[in-house]
C-alpha cells in the first residue's frame, strides 16, 4: 500500500510539472493550447500503460517545437494529424524491426548539438512575446527569477515552473495587466480526425523526420532515466513501439507529437514513484483539468509561458556540458557547434544530417591513424593505412633513398585499396630504378 501512496504523490508532482509545459509547447508550436494537454493525456494514460519503460513520462516536448511550428507553417494545422500519425506508424515499424538500441549509437556530440540548436531556436522564438510590452517583459523576467529561486527553497518538491506561472498569472490578473493571454477553445472544436487529402511527399517527409527525432529523444531520455533509479531497465524496442502507438493516437486526434520527456521523467523519479501508476495517473489529472477547468488557462499571460520556454531552451542548451566537451575534445566540440549553428541558421534536418556526416568524417580520420617511420633498413608502417593518410604515406616513401629497402608492414592492421596500390606502385618504380625492395608482413 505504501508504494501506491508514493505513486499517487508522484503523479500529482508530475501533473504540476507537465501542465504548464504542455500548454507552453502548444502555444510555441502555433497550435491551440488544449492540443498540448491532449498529447499529455495520451502520453500518460496510453503510453503509461504499455510495456517498455517504468519511470519515463511522455508528452509534448520542447525539442519538437521547432519541427511542429515549421510543419504547421508550411502545410497548415490540418496536416499535423497526418504527419503525427505517419510518424507513429514509422516508430512502431522501427520498434518491430528491433531498431530501438540503434538510436543510442549516434555520436553524443551530434545529439548535444541537436539539443543545443533546438534550445537556441526555442529561446530566440520567445523574444517577440517577451518584449511585446514593458509589462510582458517584467512578467517574463519575474517568472524566470521565481523558477530559479524556488529550487533553492525547502519546498522545491513543488515544481518551480508551476509556482512561477501561478504567481505571475495571479499578479497579472490582480492588476488587470494589459498583456496578451492564452486563447483556449473547446476539445470538440480542436480535436479532429486527420485529413488524408493533404497527404503528399512533403508531408510524408515531415512524418519521417518527426519519427526519427522523436525516437532519438525518447531513447536518449530512457538511457538517462535508467541511471536515476534502481528499478526495471528500459526495454528499448518495446518503448519505441509504445511511443509509436502514442503518436499514432495523437495523430488520429490531430494533437501534437510526443516523446519521452526528461524533465517530467526526472520529476517522477525524484518524487518517489515506484510503478507505472504515477505516470498513468498524471495523465488522468491532465484529462480532468482540461475537461473541468479549461477556463483557468485563459488567465495565463503569453509572456509567462514564453519565460517557461526560455528556461526549457536553456536546459536543452546545456552550456556546462558544451564547455566540458570543448575542453576535453576540440574536434567533438566543433561537431557540436557545427550542428547547433546549422540548425539555427538552416533547419533541424539539415543541421542534424550535416552534423552526422561531420561526426562520421571525424571518426574515419581518428581510426585511420598511421605511423610511418624511416628506419636504418628502410620504412616501417603501423596502424590503419587508409586513403585519408595517403598523402603522408607518399611523402614518407619519396624520402626513402637506399639501395636496399626493407618495407615492414607487419604493424599495419588495415590496408585499403588506395594505400595498397600506392605501395605496389612505389615498389615497382623502385625495382625498375635498380633498388632491392623486401616486403615484410604482406
Secondary structure as UniProt FT lines:
FT   HELIX           2..29
FT   HELIX           33..49
FT   STRAND          58..59
FT   HELIX           62..64
FT   HELIX           65..75
FT   HELIX           77..79
FT   HELIX           80..96
FT   TURN            97..98
FT   HELIX           100..105
FT   HELIX           108..125
FT   HELIX           127..130
FT   HELIX           134..150
FT   TURN            151..152
FT   TURN            154..157
FT   HELIX           160..174
FT   TURN            175..176
FT   HELIX           187..190
FT   HELIX           196..198
FT   HELIX           201..226
FT   TURN            227..228
FT   HELIX           236..253
FT   STRAND          259..260
FT   HELIX           262..270
FT   TURN            271..272
FT   HELIX           277..292
FT   HELIX           294..299
FT   HELIX           302..317
FT   HELIX           319..328
FT   HELIX           330..345
FT   HELIX           348..367
FT   STRAND          370..374
FT   STRAND          378..385
FT   HELIX           387..389
FT   HELIX           390..398
FT   STRAND          404..415
FT   HELIX           417..432
FT   TURN            433..434
FT   STRAND          436..440
//
